[in-house]
């Protein structure tokens, strides 16, 4: 099966998030017209429902995606490749759709309360997590997704291939771990009324969780390769 070309939407969303950060840092609340703030403030409930729903949807689909990707690597039946790849691409579309709604609704929630949110540790930490999601998701979509079939063939050789493919496989597993931690972090932050820790402590906890999950992902990647050497001996 031929690899699908990478989509440009993740790159577009990455640019939008970067511009949003620039607006927050440089312009802040003075950028937005009072009428726009009033319009969005009146619809805060609708925006909040959309925002929370998108985060929950993203968490559900990224969890399903991690399970499907692991099964895809371990599955030995070639006829199911096309079905599994279609499922993985469906997961990718749902995740990117959820992330787009998070960014758009986030704009709507931010603008009326920009002066307060610019100094809120929870908001700043959540924006960092969302930025990580977009950057990491762009890597998954552009680098990992087009190589689904190649990764499976790579695993079946017991990771016996050139160094670049091996590195990309381990990076893909690490990227999945980053995505998993970041989505769950965004969900937890969304349900907190305020960050119970200082910003630096919260950031350190997030980075620590990411590091632990990356380590676990590398062990899992090694295990998949070790199992493949037994199932598909040279």
MARBA-259555 format. One record per atom (N, C-alpha, C): residue in one letter; atom name; z negated, y negated, x negated. Coordinates in steps of 0.1 Angstrom, whole numbers. Each point is the difference from the previous one (the first is absolute). Last residue first. Example, Ala and Ser with C-alpha at 12.3 -4.5 7.8 and 13.67 -1.06 7.14 Angstrom:
<marmar S; N; <-71; 22; -128>>
<marmar S; CA; <0; -11; -9>>
<marmar S; C; <-8; -11; 8>>
<marmar A; N; <1; 57; -3>>
<marmar A; CA; <0; -12; 9>>
<marmar A; C; <0; -12; -9>>
This chain:
<marmar X; N; <-113; 143; -157>>
<marmar X; CA; <13; -2; -6>>
<marmar X; C; <6; 14; -4>>
<marmar X; N; <-34; -8; 42>>
<marmar X; CA; <1; 2; -14>>
<marmar X; C; <14; -1; -6>>
<marmar X; N; <-26; -13; 45>>
<marmar X; CA; <14; -1; -4>>
<marmar X; C; <1; 1; -15>>
<marmar X; N; <-42; 4; 22>>
<marmar X; CA; <9; 4; 11>>
<marmar X; C; <15; 0; -4>>
<marmar X; N; <-34; -12; -31>>
<marmar X; CA; <-3; 13; 5>>
<marmar X; C; <10; 5; 10>>
<marmar X; N; <1; -44; -16>>
<marmar X; CA; <3; 8; -12>>
<marmar X; C; <-2; 15; 4>>
<marmar X; N; <-12; -34; 31>>
<marmar X; CA; <14; 2; -1>>
<marmar X; C; <4; 9; -11>>
<marmar X; N; <-45; -14; 4>>
<marmar X; CA; <4; 10; 10>>
<marmar X; C; <15; 3; 0>>
<marmar X; N; <-16; -33; -28>>
<marmar X; CA; <-5; 13; -5>>
<marmar X; C; <4; 11; 10>>
<marmar X; N; <11; -45; 12>>
<marmar X; CA; <8; 5; -11>>
<marmar X; C; <-4; 14; -5>>
<marmar X; N; <-27; -22; 32>>
<marmar X; CA; <13; 4; 6>>
<marmar X; C; <10; 5; -11>>
<marmar X; N; <-41; -17; -15>>
<marmar X; CA; <-2; 13; 7>>
<marmar X; C; <13; 5; 7>>
<marmar X; N; <-1; -43; -21>>
<marmar X; CA; <-1; 11; -10>>
<marmar X; C; <-1; 14; 7>>
<marmar X; N; <-2; -37; 28>>
<marmar X; CA; <13; 1; -6>>
<marmar X; C; <1; 11; -10>>
<marmar X; N; <-42; -11; 17>>
<marmar X; CA; <8; 7; 10>>
<marmar X; C; <14; 2; -5>>
<marmar X; N; <-28; -26; -27>>
<marmar X; CA; <-5; 14; 0>>
<marmar X; C; <8; 8; 10>>
<marmar X; N; <8; -46; 0>>
<marmar X; CA; <6; 6; -12>>
<marmar X; C; <-5; 15; -2>>
<marmar X; N; <-18; -26; 36>>
<marmar X; CA; <15; 3; 2>>
<marmar X; C; <6; 6; -12>>
<marmar X; N; <-45; -14; -3>>
<marmar X; CA; <1; 12; 8>>
<marmar X; C; <15; 3; 2>>
<marmar X; N; <-8; -40; -22>>
<marmar X; CA; <-5; 12; -8>>
<marmar X; C; <2; 13; 7>>
<marmar X; N; <7; -40; 24>>
<marmar X; CA; <11; 3; -9>>
<marmar X; C; <-3; 12; -9>>
<marmar X; N; <-34; -15; 28>>
<marmar X; CA; <11; 7; 8>>
<marmar X; C; <12; 3; -9>>
<marmar X; N; <-36; -26; -19>>
<marmar X; CA; <-4; 14; 3>>
<marmar X; C; <11; 8; 7>>
<marmar X; N; <8; -46; -7>>
<marmar X; CA; <0; 8; -13>>
<marmar X; C; <-4; 14; 2>>
<marmar X; N; <-3; -29; 37>>
<marmar X; CA; <14; 2; -4>>
<marmar X; C; <1; 8; -12>>
<marmar X; N; <-42; -14; 13>>
<marmar X; CA; <5; 10; 9>>
<marmar X; C; <14; 4; -3>>
<marmar X; N; <-19; -36; -24>>
<marmar X; CA; <-6; 13; -4>>
<marmar X; C; <5; 11; 9>>
<marmar X; N; <13; -44; 10>>
<marmar X; CA; <7; 5; -12>>
<marmar X; C; <-6; 14; -4>>
<marmar X; N; <-22; -21; 36>>
<marmar X; CA; <14; 4; 3>>
<marmar X; C; <8; 5; -12>>
<marmar X; N; <-43; -17; -7>>
<marmar X; CA; <-1; 12; 8>>
<marmar X; C; <14; 5; 3>>
<marmar X; N; <-4; -41; -21>>
<marmar X; CA; <-3; 10; -9>>
<marmar X; C; <0; 14; 7>>
<marmar X; N; <5; -39; 26>>
<marmar X; CA; <12; 3; -7>>
<marmar X; C; <-2; 11; -10>>
<marmar X; N; <-37; -15; 23>>
<marmar X; CA; <9; 7; 9>>
<marmar X; C; <13; 3; -7>>
<marmar X; N; <-31; -25; -24>>
<marmar X; CA; <-5; 13; 2>>
<marmar X; C; <9; 8; 9>>
<marmar X; N; <10; -45; -6>>
<marmar X; CA; <3; 7; -13>>
<marmar X; C; <-5; 15; 2>>
<marmar X; N; <-9; -30; 36>>
<marmar X; CA; <14; 3; -2>>
<marmar X; C; <3; 8; -12>>
<marmar X; N; <-47; 6; 23>>
<marmar X; CA; <7; -11; -6>>
<marmar X; C; <15; 4; -2>>
<marmar X; N; <-24; 26; 39>>
<marmar X; CA; <-2; -2; -15>>
<marmar X; C; <6; -13; -4>>
<marmar X; N; <3; 16; 45>>
<marmar X; CA; <-15; 1; -3>>
<marmar X; C; <-3; -1; -15>>
<marmar X; N; <40; -21; 33>>
<marmar X; CA; <-2; 8; -11>>
<marmar X; C; <-14; 1; -4>>
<marmar X; N; <14; -8; 51>>
<marmar X; CA; <-1; -8; -13>>
<marmar X; C; <-1; 10; -11>>
<marmar X; N; <9; 16; 43>>
<marmar X; CA; <-1; -14; 4>>
<marmar X; C; <0; -9; -12>>
<marmar X; N; <24; 49; 3>>
<marmar X; CA; <-12; -7; -5>>
<marmar X; C; <0; -14; 5>>
<marmar X; N; <37; 30; 7>>
<marmar X; CA; <-11; 2; 10>>
<marmar X; C; <-13; -6; -5>>
<marmar X; N; <40; -2; -27>>
<marmar X; CA; <3; -6; 13>>
<marmar X; C; <-11; 2; 10>>
<marmar X; N; <-3; 20; -43>>
<marmar X; CA; <-2; -15; -1>>
<marmar X; C; <3; -6; 14>>
<marmar X; N; <9; 46; -4>>
<marmar X; CA; <-15; -3; 0>>
<marmar X; C; <-3; -15; -1>>
<marmar X; N; <46; 14; -1>>
<marmar X; CA; <-6; 3; 12>>
<marmar X; C; <-15; -3; 1>>
<marmar X; N; <23; -5; -41>>
<marmar X; CA; <4; -11; 10>>
<marmar X; C; <-6; 3; 14>>
<marmar X; N; <-6; 33; -33>>
<marmar X; CA; <-8; -12; -4>>
<marmar X; C; <4; -12; 10>>
<marmar X; N; <25; 40; 3>>
<marmar X; CA; <-14; 2; 5>>
<marmar X; C; <-9; -12; -3>>
<marmar X; N; <43; -1; -17>>
<marmar X; CA; <1; 0; 14>>
<marmar X; C; <-14; 2; 6>>
<marmar X; N; <4; 3; -47>>
<marmar X; CA; <2; -14; 5>>
<marmar X; C; <1; 0; 15>>
<marmar X; N; <-4; 42; -22>>
<marmar X; CA; <-12; -8; -1>>
<marmar X; C; <2; -14; 6>>
<marmar X; N; <38; 28; -1>>
<marmar X; CA; <-10; 6; 9>>
<marmar X; C; <-13; -8; -1>>
<marmar X; N; <35; -12; -29>>
<marmar X; CA; <3; -3; 14>>
<marmar X; C; <-10; 5; 9>>
<marmar X; N; <-4; 11; -45>>
<marmar X; CA; <-2; -14; 2>>
<marmar X; C; <2; -4; 14>>
<marmar X; N; <11; 44; -12>>
<marmar X; CA; <-14; -2; 0>>
<marmar X; C; <-4; -15; 3>>
<marmar X; N; <45; 12; -6>>
<marmar X; CA; <-4; 5; 13>>
<marmar X; C; <-15; -2; 1>>
<marmar X; N; <19; -10; -41>>
<marmar X; CA; <4; -10; 10>>
<marmar X; C; <-5; 4; 14>>
<marmar X; N; <-5; 31; -36>>
<marmar X; CA; <-9; -11; -1>>
<marmar X; C; <2; -11; 10>>
<marmar X; N; <31; 35; -2>>
<marmar X; CA; <-13; 5; 5>>
<marmar X; C; <-10; -11; -1>>
<marmar X; N; <41; -10; -19>>
<marmar X; CA; <2; 2; 15>>
<marmar X; C; <-13; 4; 6>>
<marmar X; N; <3; -1; -47>>
<marmar X; CA; <-2; -13; 6>>
<marmar X; C; <1; 0; 15>>
<marmar X; N; <8; 40; -23>>
<marmar X; CA; <-14; -3; 0>>
<marmar X; C; <-3; -15; 5>>
<marmar X; N; <45; 14; -3>>
<marmar X; CA; <-7; 9; 9>>
<marmar X; C; <-15; -4; 1>>
<marmar X; N; <28; -21; -32>>
<marmar X; CA; <2; -5; 14>>
<marmar X; C; <-7; 8; 10>>
<marmar X; N; <-2; 14; -45>>
<marmar X; CA; <-7; -12; 2>>
<marmar X; C; <1; -5; 14>>
<marmar X; N; <26; 37; -12>>
<marmar X; CA; <-14; 3; 1>>
<marmar X; C; <-8; -12; 2>>
<marmar X; N; <45; -7; -8>>
<marmar X; CA; <-2; 6; 14>>
<marmar X; C; <-15; 4; 1>>
<marmar X; N; <13; -16; -42>>
<marmar X; CA; <1; -11; 10>>
<marmar X; C; <-3; 6; 14>>
<marmar X; N; <2; 29; -38>>
<marmar X; CA; <-13; -8; 1>>
<marmar X; C; <1; -10; 11>>
<marmar X; N; <29; 46; 4>>
<marmar X; CA; <-1; -11; -9>>
<marmar X; C; <-12; -9; 3>>
<marmar X; N; <-6; 50; 16>>
<marmar X; CA; <12; -9; 0>>
<marmar X; C; <-2; -11; -10>>
<marmar X; N; <-29; 38; 26>>
<marmar X; CA; <7; 2; -13>>
<marmar X; C; <13; -8; 1>>
<marmar X; N; <-36; 8; 34>>
<marmar X; CA; <0; -12; -7>>
<marmar X; C; <6; 1; -14>>
<marmar X; N; <3; 35; 32>>
<marmar X; CA; <-13; 0; -6>>
<marmar X; C; <-2; -12; -9>>
<marmar X; N; <37; 10; 29>>
<marmar X; CA; <2; 4; -14>>
<marmar X; C; <-13; 1; -7>>
<marmar X; N; <3; -15; 44>>
<marmar X; CA; <3; 14; 0>>
<marmar X; C; <3; 5; -14>>
<marmar X; N; <-9; -46; 9>>
<marmar X; CA; <-12; 8; 2>>
<marmar X; C; <3; 14; -2>>
<marmar X; N; <37; -29; 0>>
<marmar X; CA; <-8; -2; -12>>
<marmar X; C; <-13; 9; 1>>
<marmar X; N; <27; -3; 37>>
<marmar X; CA; <7; 9; -10>>
<marmar X; C; <-8; -1; -13>>
<marmar X; N; <-14; -28; 34>>
<marmar X; CA; <-3; 13; 4>>
<marmar X; C; <6; 10; -10>>
<marmar X; N; <8; -46; -6>>
<marmar X; CA; <-14; 3; -3>>
<marmar X; C; <-3; 15; 4>>
<marmar X; N; <43; -17; 11>>
<marmar X; CA; <-2; 2; -15>>
<marmar X; C; <-14; 3; -4>>
<marmar X; N; <9; -11; 45>>
<marmar X; CA; <6; 13; -3>>
<marmar X; C; <-2; 3; -15>>
<marmar X; N; <-14; -43; 15>>
<marmar X; CA; <-8; 11; 6>>
<marmar X; C; <5; 14; -4>>
<marmar X; N; <13; -48; -13>>
<marmar X; CA; <-1; 11; -9>>
<marmar X; C; <-8; 12; 6>>
<marmar X; N; <8; -45; 20>>
<marmar X; CA; <14; 6; -3>>
<marmar X; C; <-1; 12; -9>>
<marmar X; N; <-42; -22; 12>>
<marmar X; CA; <7; 6; 12>>
<marmar X; C; <14; 5; -4>>
<marmar X; N; <-28; -23; -33>>
<marmar X; CA; <-4; 13; 3>>
<marmar X; C; <9; 6; 11>>
<marmar X; N; <8; -45; -17>>
<marmar X; CA; <0; 10; -11>>
<marmar X; C; <-3; 14; 5>>
<marmar X; N; <2; -37; 31>>
<marmar X; CA; <11; -2; -9>>
<marmar X; C; <1; 11; -11>>
<marmar X; N; <-36; -2; 32>>
<marmar X; CA; <12; 0; 8>>
<marmar X; C; <12; 0; -9>>
<marmar X; N; <-44; -2; -18>>
<marmar X; CA; <2; 13; 6>>
<marmar X; C; <13; 0; 7>>
<marmar X; N; <-12; -41; -20>>
<marmar X; CA; <2; 11; -10>>
<marmar X; C; <3; 13; 7>>
<marmar X; N; <-13; -34; 28>>
<marmar X; CA; <14; -3; -5>>
<marmar X; C; <3; 10; -11>>
<marmar X; N; <-43; 1; 17>>
<marmar X; CA; <9; 5; 9>>
<marmar X; C; <14; -2; -4>>
<marmar X; N; <-34; -19; -25>>
<marmar X; CA; <0; 14; -2>>
<marmar X; C; <10; 7; 9>>
<marmar X; N; <-6; -46; 5>>
<marmar X; CA; <5; 3; -14>>
<marmar X; C; <2; 15; -2>>
<marmar X; N; <-21; -15; 40>>
<marmar X; CA; <14; -3; 0>>
<marmar X; C; <6; 3; -13>>
<marmar X; N; <-46; 7; 4>>
<marmar X; CA; <7; 9; 9>>
<marmar X; C; <15; -3; 0>>
<marmar X; N; <-29; -28; -23>>
<marmar X; CA; <1; 12; -7>>
<marmar X; C; <8; 10; 8>>
<marmar X; N; <-11; -41; 20>>
<marmar X; CA; <10; -2; -10>>
<marmar X; C; <2; 13; -8>>
<marmar X; N; <-34; 1; 32>>
<marmar X; CA; <14; -1; 6>>
<marmar X; C; <11; -2; -10>>
<marmar X; N; <-45; -2; -15>>
<marmar X; CA; <3; 14; 4>>
<marmar X; C; <14; 0; 6>>
<marmar X; N; <-17; -42; -11>>
<marmar X; CA; <4; 7; -12>>
<marmar X; C; <4; 15; 3>>
<marmar X; N; <-16; -27; 35>>
<marmar X; CA; <13; -4; -4>>
<marmar X; C; <5; 7; -13>>
<marmar X; N; <-44; 7; 16>>
<marmar X; CA; <10; 7; 8>>
<marmar X; C; <14; -4; -3>>
<marmar X; N; <-36; -22; -22>>
<marmar X; CA; <1; 14; -5>>
<marmar X; C; <11; 8; 9>>
<marmar X; N; <-10; -44; 12>>
<marmar X; CA; <7; 0; -13>>
<marmar X; C; <2; 14; -5>>
<marmar X; N; <-25; -6; 40>>
<marmar X; CA; <14; -3; 2>>
<marmar X; C; <8; 0; -13>>
<marmar X; N; <-47; 6; -1>>
<marmar X; CA; <6; 11; 6>>
<marmar X; C; <15; -2; 2>>
<marmar X; N; <-27; -35; -18>>
<marmar X; CA; <2; 11; -10>>
<marmar X; C; <7; 12; 7>>
<marmar X; N; <4; -52; 14>>
<marmar X; CA; <-6; 12; 5>>
<marmar X; C; <3; 11; -10>>
<marmar X; N; <17; -46; 1>>
<marmar X; CA; <-13; 1; -8>>
<marmar X; C; <-7; 13; 4>>
<marmar X; N; <41; -14; 21>>
<marmar X; CA; <3; -2; -15>>
<marmar X; C; <-13; 2; -8>>
<marmar X; N; <-1; 1; 48>>
<marmar X; CA; <4; 13; -6>>
<marmar X; C; <3; -2; -15>>
<marmar X; N; <-12; -38; 27>>
<marmar X; CA; <-11; 9; -1>>
<marmar X; C; <4; 12; -8>>
<marmar X; N; <33; -32; 10>>
<marmar X; CA; <-10; -6; -8>>
<marmar X; C; <-12; 9; -3>>
<marmar X; N; <36; 14; 28>>
<marmar X; CA; <3; 0; -14>>
<marmar X; C; <-11; -6; -8>>
<marmar X; N; <9; 13; 49>>
<marmar X; CA; <-13; 0; -7>>
<marmar X; C; <2; -1; -15>>
<marmar X; N; <37; 0; 32>>
<marmar X; CA; <-10; -8; 6>>
<marmar X; C; <-13; -1; -7>>
<marmar X; N; <36; 27; -19>>
<marmar X; CA; <3; -14; 1>>
<marmar X; C; <-11; -8; 7>>
<marmar X; N; <-1; 49; -6>>
<marmar X; CA; <-4; -8; -11>>
<marmar X; C; <1; -15; 3>>
<marmar X; N; <15; 35; 30>>
<marmar X; CA; <-14; -1; 0>>
<marmar X; C; <-5; -9; -11>>
<marmar X; N; <46; 8; 4>>
<marmar X; CA; <-4; -6; 12>>
<marmar X; C; <-15; -2; 1>>
<marmar X; N; <20; 23; -37>>
<marmar X; CA; <3; -14; 0>>
<marmar X; C; <-6; -7; 12>>
<marmar X; N; <-4; 46; 0>>
<marmar X; CA; <-9; -6; -10>>
<marmar X; C; <3; -15; -1>>
<marmar X; N; <29; 27; 25>>
<marmar X; CA; <-12; -3; 7>>
<marmar X; C; <-10; -7; -9>>
<marmar X; N; <38; 15; -22>>
<marmar X; CA; <4; -11; 10>>
<marmar X; C; <-12; -4; 9>>
<marmar X; N; <-6; 35; -32>>
<marmar X; CA; <3; -12; -7>>
<marmar X; C; <3; -11; 10>>
<marmar X; N; <-7; 43; 16>>
<marmar X; CA; <-12; -5; -6>>
<marmar X; C; <2; -13; -6>>
<marmar X; N; <37; 23; 17>>
<marmar X; CA; <-8; -6; 11>>
<marmar X; C; <-13; -5; -6>>
<marmar X; N; <28; 22; -30>>
<marmar X; CA; <6; -12; 5>>
<marmar X; C; <-8; -7; 10>>
<marmar X; N; <-14; 42; -14>>
<marmar X; CA; <-3; -10; -10>>
<marmar X; C; <7; -13; 3>>
<marmar X; N; <9; 37; 28>>
<marmar X; CA; <-14; -4; 1>>
<marmar X; C; <-3; -11; -10>>
<marmar X; N; <42; 19; -4>>
<marmar X; CA; <-1; -7; 13>>
<marmar X; C; <-14; -5; 2>>
<marmar X; N; <8; 28; -36>>
<marmar X; CA; <5; -13; -3>>
<marmar X; C; <0; -9; 13>>
<marmar X; N; <-14; 45; 5>>
<marmar X; CA; <-9; -7; -9>>
<marmar X; C; <5; -14; -3>>
<marmar X; N; <28; 28; 25>>
<marmar X; CA; <-12; -3; 7>>
<marmar X; C; <-10; -8; -8>>
<marmar X; N; <38; 17; -21>>
<marmar X; CA; <4; -10; 9>>
<marmar X; C; <-12; -5; 8>>
<marmar X; N; <-6; 37; -29>>
<marmar X; CA; <2; -12; -8>>
<marmar X; C; <4; -12; 10>>
<marmar X; N; <-4; 43; 18>>
<marmar X; CA; <-13; -5; -4>>
<marmar X; C; <2; -13; -7>>
<marmar X; N; <39; 23; 9>>
<marmar X; CA; <-6; -6; 12>>
<marmar X; C; <-13; -6; -2>>
<marmar X; N; <20; 23; -35>>
<marmar X; CA; <6; -13; 2>>
<marmar X; C; <-4; -7; 13>>
<marmar X; N; <-15; 44; -10>>
<marmar X; CA; <-6; -10; -10>>
<marmar X; C; <6; -14; 2>>
<marmar X; N; <17; 35; 27>>
<marmar X; CA; <-13; -3; 4>>
<marmar X; C; <-7; -10; -10>>
<marmar X; N; <42; 17; -11>>
<marmar X; CA; <2; -9; 12>>
<marmar X; C; <-14; -4; 5>>
<marmar X; N; <1; 32; -34>>
<marmar X; CA; <4; -13; -5>>
<marmar X; C; <2; -10; 11>>
<marmar X; N; <-9; 45; 11>>
<marmar X; CA; <-12; -7; -6>>
<marmar X; C; <4; -13; -5>>
<marmar X; N; <35; 26; 18>>
<marmar X; CA; <-10; -4; 10>>
<marmar X; C; <-12; -7; -6>>
<marmar X; N; <33; 17; -29>>
<marmar X; CA; <5; -12; 7>>
<marmar X; C; <-10; -4; 11>>
<marmar X; N; <-11; 39; -26>>
<marmar X; CA; <0; -12; -8>>
<marmar X; C; <4; -13; 9>>
<marmar X; N; <-4; 49; 11>>
<marmar X; CA; <-8; -10; 6>>
<marmar X; C; <1; -13; -7>>
<marmar X; N; <22; 41; -16>>
<marmar X; CA; <6; -5; 13>>
<marmar X; C; <-8; -11; 7>>
<marmar X; N; <-16; 22; -42>>
<marmar X; CA; <11; -10; -1>>
<marmar X; C; <5; -5; 13>>
<marmar X; N; <-48; 21; -13>>
<marmar X; CA; <11; 3; 8>>
<marmar X; C; <11; -11; 0>>
<marmar X; N; <-46; 2; -22>>
<marmar X; CA; <10; 7; -7>>
<marmar X; C; <13; 3; 8>>
<marmar X; N; <-44; -38; -4>>
<marmar X; CA; <8; 9; 8>>
<marmar X; C; <11; 6; -7>>
<marmar X; N; <-31; -34; -17>>
<marmar X; CA; <-4; 14; -2>>
<marmar X; C; <8; 10; 8>>
<marmar X; N; <8; -48; 1>>
<marmar X; CA; <1; 4; -14>>
<marmar X; C; <-4; 15; -2>>
<marmar X; N; <-3; -20; 43>>
<marmar X; CA; <14; 0; -4>>
<marmar X; C; <1; 5; -14>>
<marmar X; N; <-43; -7; 18>>
<marmar X; CA; <7; 12; 5>>
<marmar X; C; <14; 1; -4>>
<marmar X; N; <-22; -39; -12>>
<marmar X; CA; <-6; 11; -7>>
<marmar X; C; <6; 13; 5>>
<marmar X; N; <13; -38; 23>>
<marmar X; CA; <5; -1; -14>>
<marmar X; C; <-5; 12; -8>>
<marmar X; N; <-17; -6; 44>>
<marmar X; CA; <14; 4; 0>>
<marmar X; C; <5; 1; -14>>
<marmar X; N; <-43; -19; 5>>
<marmar X; CA; <0; 15; 3>>
<marmar X; C; <14; 5; 0>>
<marmar X; N; <-4; -46; -5>>
<marmar X; CA; <-6; 7; -12>>
<marmar X; C; <0; 15; 2>>
<marmar X; N; <13; -27; 37>>
<marmar X; CA; <10; 0; -11>>
<marmar X; C; <-5; 7; -12>>
<marmar X; N; <-29; -7; 36>>
<marmar X; CA; <10; 10; 4>>
<marmar X; C; <10; 1; -12>>
<marmar X; N; <-30; -34; -4>>
<marmar X; CA; <-7; 12; -2>>
<marmar X; C; <9; 12; 3>>
<marmar X; N; <16; -43; 8>>
<marmar X; CA; <0; 3; -14>>
<marmar X; C; <-8; 12; -3>>
<marmar X; N; <3; -14; 45>>
<marmar X; CA; <13; 5; -5>>
<marmar X; C; <0; 2; -15>>
<marmar X; N; <-40; -17; 22>>
<marmar X; CA; <4; 13; 5>>
<marmar X; C; <13; 6; -6>>
<marmar X; N; <-14; -44; -11>>
<marmar X; CA; <-9; 10; -6>>
<marmar X; C; <4; 14; 5>>
<marmar X; N; <23; -37; 18>>
<marmar X; CA; <4; 3; -14>>
<marmar X; C; <-9; 10; -6>>
<marmar X; N; <-10; -13; 44>>
<marmar X; CA; <12; 7; 0>>
<marmar X; C; <4; 3; -15>>
<marmar X; N; <-37; -28; 7>>
<marmar X; CA; <-3; 14; 3>>
<marmar X; C; <12; 9; 0>>
<marmar X; N; <7; -46; -8>>
<marmar X; CA; <-8; 6; -11>>
<marmar X; C; <-3; 15; 3>>
<marmar X; N; <21; -25; 34>>
<marmar X; CA; <9; 2; -11>>
<marmar X; C; <-7; 7; -12>>
<marmar X; N; <-25; -15; 37>>
<marmar X; CA; <8; 12; 4>>
<marmar X; C; <10; 4; -12>>
<marmar X; N; <-26; -40; -4>>
<marmar X; CA; <-8; 12; -1>>
<marmar X; C; <8; 13; 3>>
<marmar X; N; <22; -41; 6>>
<marmar X; CA; <-4; 1; -14>>
<marmar X; C; <-8; 13; -2>>
<marmar X; N; <12; -13; 44>>
<marmar X; CA; <12; 4; -8>>
<marmar X; C; <-4; 3; -14>>
<marmar X; N; <-33; -19; 26>>
<marmar X; CA; <3; 14; 5>>
<marmar X; C; <12; 6; -8>>
<marmar X; N; <-11; -45; -8>>
<marmar X; CA; <-10; 9; -5>>
<marmar X; C; <2; 14; 4>>
<marmar X; N; <27; -34; 18>>
<marmar X; CA; <3; 2; -14>>
<marmar X; C; <-9; 10; -7>>
<marmar X; N; <-8; -13; 45>>
<marmar X; CA; <12; 8; -1>>
<marmar X; C; <3; 3; -15>>
<marmar X; N; <-36; -29; 8>>
<marmar X; CA; <-3; 13; 5>>
<marmar X; C; <12; 10; -1>>
<marmar X; N; <5; -47; -11>>
<marmar X; CA; <-7; 8; -10>>
<marmar X; C; <-3; 14; 4>>
<marmar X; N; <24; -41; 20>>
<marmar X; CA; <5; 14; 1>>
<marmar X; C; <-7; 9; -11>>
<marmar X; N; <-9; -47; 4>>
<marmar X; CA; <-1; 4; 14>>
<marmar X; C; <5; 15; 2>>
<marmar X; N; <3; -21; -43>>
<marmar X; CA; <-14; 3; 3>>
<marmar X; C; <-1; 4; 15>>
<marmar X; N; <42; -12; -16>>
<marmar X; CA; <-4; 13; -5>>
<marmar X; C; <-14; 3; 3>>
<marmar X; N; <17; -42; 12>>
<marmar X; CA; <8; 10; 7>>
<marmar X; C; <-5; 14; -4>>
<marmar X; N; <-18; -38; -22>>
<marmar X; CA; <-5; 2; 14>>
<marmar X; C; <7; 11; 7>>
<marmar X; N; <16; -11; -43>>
<marmar X; CA; <-14; 6; -1>>
<marmar X; C; <-6; 2; 14>>
<marmar X; N; <41; -23; -3>>
<marmar X; CA; <2; 14; -3>>
<marmar X; C; <-14; 7; -1>>
<marmar X; N; <0; -46; 7>>
<marmar X; CA; <5; 7; 12>>
<marmar X; C; <2; 15; -3>>
<marmar X; N; <-13; -29; -36>>
<marmar X; CA; <-11; 3; 9>>
<marmar X; C; <5; 7; 13>>
<marmar X; N; <26; 6; -47>>
<marmar X; CA; <-1; -10; 10>>
<marmar X; C; <-11; 4; 10>>
<marmar X; N; <2; 15; -53>>
<marmar X; CA; <4; 4; 13>>
<marmar X; C; <-3; -11; 11>>
<marmar X; N; <-11; -1; -49>>
<marmar X; CA; <15; 2; 2>>
<marmar X; C; <4; 1; 15>>
<marmar X; N; <-46; -5; -18>>
<marmar X; CA; <7; -12; 1>>
<marmar X; C; <15; 2; 3>>
<marmar X; N; <-33; 35; -11>>
<marmar X; CA; <1; -4; 14>>
<marmar X; C; <8; -12; 3>>
<marmar X; N; <11; 24; -46>>
<marmar X; CA; <-12; 2; 9>>
<marmar X; C; <3; -5; 14>>
<marmar X; N; <25; -2; -46>>
<marmar X; CA; <0; -9; 12>>
<marmar X; C; <-12; 1; 8>>
<marmar X; N; <6; 26; -41>>
<marmar X; CA; <5; -13; -2>>
<marmar X; C; <-3; -9; 11>>
<marmar X; N; <-13; 47; 1>>
<marmar X; CA; <-5; -6; -12>>
<marmar X; C; <3; -15; -1>>
<marmar X; N; <17; 26; 36>>
<marmar X; CA; <-14; 0; 1>>
<marmar X; C; <-6; -7; -12>>
<marmar X; N; <46; 7; 1>>
<marmar X; CA; <-4; -10; 10>>
<marmar X; C; <-15; -1; 1>>
<marmar X; N; <18; 33; -28>>
<marmar X; CA; <3; -14; -5>>
<marmar X; C; <-4; -10; 9>>
<marmar X; N; <-3; 44; 14>>
<marmar X; CA; <-10; -2; -10>>
<marmar X; C; <2; -14; -6>>
<marmar X; N; <33; 14; 29>>
<marmar X; CA; <-12; -2; 7>>
<marmar X; C; <-12; -3; -9>>
<marmar X; N; <42; 13; -18>>
<marmar X; CA; <0; -14; 5>>
<marmar X; C; <-12; -3; 8>>
<marmar X; N; <4; 44; -15>>
<marmar X; CA; <-2; -9; -11>>
<marmar X; C; <0; -15; 4>>
<marmar X; N; <10; 33; 33>>
<marmar X; CA; <-15; 0; -4>>
<marmar X; C; <-2; -9; -12>>
<marmar X; N; <45; 5; 14>>
<marmar X; CA; <-8; -7; 10>>
<marmar X; C; <-15; 0; -4>>
<marmar X; N; <29; 25; -27>>
<marmar X; CA; <2; -14; -2>>
<marmar X; C; <-8; -8; 10>>
<marmar X; N; <0; 46; 5>>
<marmar X; CA; <-7; -4; -12>>
<marmar X; C; <1; -15; -3>>
<marmar X; N; <25; 19; 35>>
<marmar X; CA; <-14; -1; 4>>
<marmar X; C; <-9; -4; -12>>
<marmar X; N; <46; 9; -8>>
<marmar X; CA; <-2; -12; 8>>
<marmar X; C; <-14; -2; 4>>
<marmar X; N; <10; 39; -22>>
<marmar X; CA; <1; -11; -9>>
<marmar X; C; <-2; -13; 7>>
<marmar X; N; <1; 40; 26>>
<marmar X; CA; <-12; -2; -8>>
<marmar X; C; <0; -11; -10>>
<marmar X; N; <40; 9; 26>>
<marmar X; CA; <-11; -6; 7>>
<marmar X; C; <-13; -1; -8>>
<marmar X; N; <43; 21; -13>>
<marmar X; CA; <-3; -13; -5>>
<marmar X; C; <-12; -6; 7>>
<marmar X; N; <12; 54; -11>>
<marmar X; CA; <2; -11; 10>>
<marmar X; C; <-5; -13; -6>>
<marmar X; N; <22; 45; -25>>
<marmar X; CA; <-12; -7; 3>>
<marmar X; C; <3; -11; 10>>
<marmar X; N; <31; 44; 0>>
<marmar X; CA; <-2; -12; -8>>
<marmar X; C; <-13; -7; 4>>
<marmar X; N; <6; 54; 4>>
<marmar X; CA; <2; -12; 8>>
<marmar X; C; <-2; -12; -10>>
<marmar X; N; <16; 50; -15>>
<marmar X; CA; <-11; -9; 1>>
<marmar X; C; <4; -12; 8>>
<marmar X; N; <23; 49; 6>>
<marmar X; CA; <1; -12; -8>>
<marmar X; C; <-12; -9; 3>>
<marmar X; N; <2; 55; 3>>
<marmar X; CA; <0; -12; 8>>
<marmar X; C; <0; -12; -9>>
